[in-house]
């Protein structure tokens, strides 16, 4: 991958397997990353993620629990839609006049809501959204109240880290492999 990359771990560690993204990014932080790559645990702070993206990233990799109907612990790599209306469908965050549409709730921001907010923030600030958005997801077994990942999801964390490292180390066709450096932790 070339350009500035943000790997964002998202999810709620108090809802069982919903904490997959947080745990996977924590495990990823134990490895050196290519130059220009930041790995950050955002947890449930979707608004912070949206504002961080204003810093200008070429690629966003969201790491999250992703229910798609597979067996618990199944990993997915999904290329998200890009463009002005990507992520807006079904989020209730579409542009609306006064008194219309749903209000934005900073405590319940799903990845598609963050991407929809990103479009609005970029339009208002002149920033450029990421050119590419990928989701590294894991099929959850349980997202009910409770701390800790289920056995199949916990077992998927090391493989998710390997997938992320492989993805990040993949050089663009016209460049040599990126130099590696230690992870910069961001609060």
Secondary structure, DSSP 8 states (H G I E B T S, - for coil): --S-EEEEEE--TTBGGGGHHHHHHHHHTTS-EETTEEEEEEET-HHHHHHHHTTT-SEEEEEEE--SSS-TT-EEEEE---STTTTTTTTS-----TT-S----TTS--HHHHHHHHHHHHHHH-----SEEEEEEE--S--SSBSS--HHHHHHHHHHHHHHHHHHH---TTS----EE------
